Amino acid sequence: MTTELSSPRCSPTDTQYEADCRAALRPVLSEMLDLAESAGWSRRRAAYALMMLATDELRSGRESQALASNDTLERATG
């Protein structure tokens, strides 16, 4: 894949953060779906599979764990 992902322009608590994130991810998602389709996968089913993978990622709680680690580090060094 050749699409680059832009960095956030605001903090995660900003009301624009989610919209900016979606805008940044949209071309990456489109490229992933193009790649899946060119490999012979149904674009619709590939999109569904990505949605399920995203759900699995949310359920894993990895971001929450990473945020908790960062908060702990900031408190220890701040």
C-alpha positions as CSV (number, residue, x, y, z in Angstrom):
1,M,0.0,0.0,0.0
2,T,1.2,3.5,-0.8
3,T,-1.3,5.7,0.9
4,E,0.2,7.7,3.8
5,L,-1.8,8.4,6.9
6,S,-2.0,11.9,8.1
7,S,-1.3,12.7,11.8
8,P,-4.0,14.1,14.2
9,R,-4.4,17.8,14.1
10,C,-6.1,18.0,17.5
11,S,-6.4,16.2,20.8
12,P,-8.6,13.0,21.2
13,T,-11.0,15.0,23.3
14,D,-11.6,17.6,20.6
15,T,-15.0,17.4,18.9
16,Q,-13.3,17.3,15.4
17,Y,-10.9,14.4,16.3
18,E,-13.2,11.6,15.1
19,A,-14.1,13.3,11.8
20,D,-10.5,14.0,11.1
21,C,-9.6,10.4,11.9
22,R,-12.3,9.1,9.5
23,A,-11.1,11.5,6.8
24,A,-7.5,10.3,7.3
25,L,-8.5,6.6,7.2
26,R,-10.9,6.8,4.3
27,P,-8.2,6.6,1.5
28,V,-6.4,3.8,3.4
29,L,-9.6,1.8,3.7
30,S,-10.4,2.4,0.0
31,E,-6.9,1.2,-1.0
32,M,-7.3,-1.9,1.3
33,L,-10.6,-2.7,-0.4
34,D,-9.2,-2.2,-3.8
35,L,-6.4,-4.6,-2.9
36,A,-8.8,-7.2,-1.6
37,E,-11.0,-6.9,-4.7
38,S,-8.0,-7.2,-7.1
39,A,-7.0,-10.4,-5.2
40,G,-10.5,-11.8,-5.9
41,W,-12.3,-11.0,-2.7
42,S,-15.8,-9.5,-2.8
43,R,-15.4,-5.8,-1.9
44,R,-18.6,-5.9,0.2
45,R,-17.4,-9.0,2.2
46,A,-13.9,-7.5,2.6
47,A,-15.5,-4.4,4.0
48,Y,-17.5,-6.5,6.4
49,A,-14.4,-8.5,7.4
50,L,-12.6,-5.2,8.2
51,M,-15.6,-4.0,10.2
52,M,-15.4,-7.3,12.2
53,L,-11.7,-6.9,12.7
54,A,-12.3,-3.3,14.0
55,T,-14.9,-4.7,16.4
56,D,-12.4,-7.3,17.6
57,E,-9.8,-4.5,18.1
58,L,-12.3,-2.5,20.2
59,R,-13.1,-5.5,22.3
60,S,-9.4,-6.2,23.0
61,G,-9.1,-3.0,24.9
62,R,-5.6,-2.4,23.6
63,E,-6.0,1.4,23.3
64,S,-7.4,1.6,26.8
65,Q,-4.4,-0.3,28.1
66,A,-2.0,2.0,26.1
67,L,-3.7,5.1,27.4
68,A,-3.5,3.9,30.9
69,S,0.2,3.2,30.5
70,N,0.8,6.7,29.1
71,D,-1.2,8.3,32.0
72,T,0.9,6.3,34.5
73,L,4.1,7.4,32.8
74,E,3.0,11.0,32.7
75,R,2.2,11.0,36.4
76,A,5.5,9.4,37.2
77,T,7.6,11.8,35.2
78,G,5.4,15.0,35.4
